Amino acid sequence: MRLKVKQRDMKVHQDLVSCVCWTPNGELLSSSDDQTLQRWAGSGEPQGRVCQVPSPATTSMEFQPSSVSQQQSAVEIFALATADGKLLLMNRSGRVEKTVDAHKGATISMRWSNDGQAICTGGEDGLVKVWSRVGMFRSTLAESRRAVYALAWSPDSGKVAYTSGKDIVIKPLQPGAKQTSWVAHDGIVLAVDWSSSSGLIATGAEDGRYKVWDAVGRLIYQCAPAGSPVTALRWAPSGALLAVATFNAVQLCDRSGWPHGRHRMDVGNVYSVAWTSDGTQLACAGGNGHVAFAEVVGMCVEQGAVSATLESGRLVRVTEVDESGGREEELEYRDRVVQLSLGAGHMVVATTTQLYVYAAGSWATPQIIDVKGIVTIIVQAEHCFLTVDHFAGLRLYGYDGRQLCQPRLTGLLPELLSAHMLALSSDTLAVVDPANPKVVRLFDASVGKELGRPLEMLHDVRQVSLSQQGPAHGRMLSIVDANGELWVARTTRRDMVKLATVCTSSLWHDRYDALAAVVDERLTVWWRPAALFVDRDLNAVARHARDDKSLGQGSELVDFSGTRCSVRRQNGVNIAVGVPPFAGKLYALVGARQWHEATRLARFANDRAMWAVLASLALEARELNVAEAAFAGLGRIDRVEFIQRLKKVPSDEGRAAELAVLAREIDKGEQILLQAGLVYRAIELRMSLFRWEEALDLALHHKTHIDTVLLRRAEFNRAARLPEQSPKFIQYAESVPIEPEAIEAKIQEELEAEAARPGARFA
């Protein structure tokens, strides 16, 4: 990915250009020390002067967020900060709507809140002030002993990050709330921006470095020192790209911080950088009076033998490689391409007005869908795909071009979503709630209805991912939180289990239910995470972990398919890491119910992990003979004996209850027995777990086997040489006669009655 820079030879401004901003309809405004405000077309051609600015110099300029203007059908308003301490509110034609004396000395920095309801200014006097959207003073948020060169709002517009010398300070708007600050650079911090989508903070300073931080000040990336100060930087609206400007240059960076490329310009110092709302273009304000335009090109996506590259704003080149060689297709579009996605055998191209859906190999006959908003995110699954735009929010489509549903999330601001906050499978959509990042909401992908109560985590969720194969009742969700803890859950049960710590990224295989993760700089693969809910001991065995820490810090999984994982290192280099091939073959054999061949494969692989996967799959399918062989291969004699005992249970309900207990779902197992009328087995289950009081309560409730519980309790105390201390057992032992022979006969009758039930059989 790179920038294609365009710059006019002739200057429009006669003095330093201090700031630029894009209008909601895609035009650019530039303000200069020559006291003029100029309008530019998106192509970079000047459209004439807007007005004379009533101030000797401007320092910052920004339009009210476009989504707010569209929703309220209001006049398009932008704000200007000036060197004489004023804050100006102007309409699109250049008329001044309001003038406010904001600061003593220059008003150096100014930003609209993400919801468009407030303006924050920072001045040469060290004050940070908050104003209403119509310019009414609200509060002095902070006082600093140093000039505030830059500031930025948090995604929820509840906090402001501002510069104070070498420090970054995060100040909540709520009075009395604790502020956060840290030393960010070795020189004075000149630029700061807070991504509304990813929640990451970028800073640039006189020391020539730019850095990326999380919202609590933990360093994620820092560049090597450049030869000149970083004077401006800005996140793209999607949060996926960062533009960093220095003297005569602009650098395009990934969200993780690593650079895509550095591009030279002839503009002098860059004082301001602004992105279009679709994130495909940016403009730079130059100190020598020039305004430079840059277009993002070179976006590349790959799947298998197919790759697609954005060659220019309206041209995508598709390359297919097969045994006979390769062929290329050039796809041209009427409008500018804003997003590109390739997966599940389909390519989805989003322009400013339409979606084009291609089946791989059929590049001449796309499905075309009209859209009203700018698509910022595309997520693909096997049978459907998701788009996010600022107009309609979330929309799900089939690959035939038919809209499936439009999930509704109360208070959703689509501009706060990033791709890491969304996960999609053929039947389920997972969304991290932007209003509360600790909450994950699940939706039915076919109708858009929310599925039960949301999942609530202890810490903010950094990434979600859904398993891609199997039925909906077996769907698995993985979550990486802000502390680097990896959790997995079943979407139908919401029971969370922690799988690992020090995790930076996780991803499910596209063809079977294996989960890969970068854990402590190593690639780790769990071949069967669902084993956690069958026999938790199996999960620790059914894994593959590389011994070396070759991935480095901050690595991210990009793809997990076939027998390899594609990993992007923190420096932007993609590497392919191979994984053992047996799991995919084993899943395929089990899917075809070829249990004998699956057992032979596990024996051939001679890998404990494959025996563990086979044991888990066999237990789920109630293939007890295969499970017995798998546990024998693992050397788990206790489990072999358990399976042999399980085979002697005649009823399906009894076996299901035993397997539920093995999965540590004791209450579920007991409920299965009681619903089937197997009261004695439920009582026996409680006794086997030494829940004596509960066993007696159950016997009393059903008025049966009270003497059995008393006898087993007495035998236990005798073997353990313990006196009876329970008042309840002492009371009933005195009033209930205990006849061992009669009790054993009654138990035998229960077992015979169970064996005589319709459908009963021995496994």
Secondary structure, DSSP 8 states (H G I E B T S, - for coil): -EEEEEE-SS-S-SS-EEEEEE-TTS-EEEEETTSEEEEE-TTS-EEEEEEE-SSS-EEEEEE--HHHHHHHT---EEEEEETTSEEEEEETTS-EEEEEE--SS-EEEEEE-TTSSEEEEEETTSEEEEEETTS-EEEEEEE-SS----EEE-TTSSEEEEEETTEEEEEESSTT---EEEE--SS-EEEEEE-TTT--EEEEETTS-EEEE-TTS-EEEE----SS---EEEE-TTSSEEEEEETTEEEEEETTS-EEEEEE-SSSSEEEEEE-TTSSEEEEEETTS-EEEEEEE--EEEETTEEEEEEETTEEEEEEEETTEEEEEEEE-SS-EEEEEEETTEEEEEESSEEEEEETTEEEEEEEEE-SS-EEEEEE-SSEEEEEETTTEEEEEETTS-EEE----TT--GGG--GGGEEE-SSEEEEE-TT-TTEEEEEETTT--B-SS-EE-SS-EEEEEE--SS-GGG-EEEEEETT--EEEEETTT---EEEESSEEEEEE-SSSS-EEEEETTEEEEES-GGGGGT-HHHHHHSEEE-SS--S-TT-EEEEEETTEEEEE-TTS-EEEEE--SHHHHHHHHHHTT-HHHHHHHHHHHT-HHHHHHHHHHHHHHT-HHHHHHHHHHHT-HHHHHHHHHHHT--SHHHHHHHHHHHTT-HHHHHHHHHHTT-HHHHHHHHHHTT-HHHHHHHHHHHT--HHHHHHHHHHHHHHHT-----HHHHHHHHHS---HHHHHHHHHHHHHHHHTSTT----
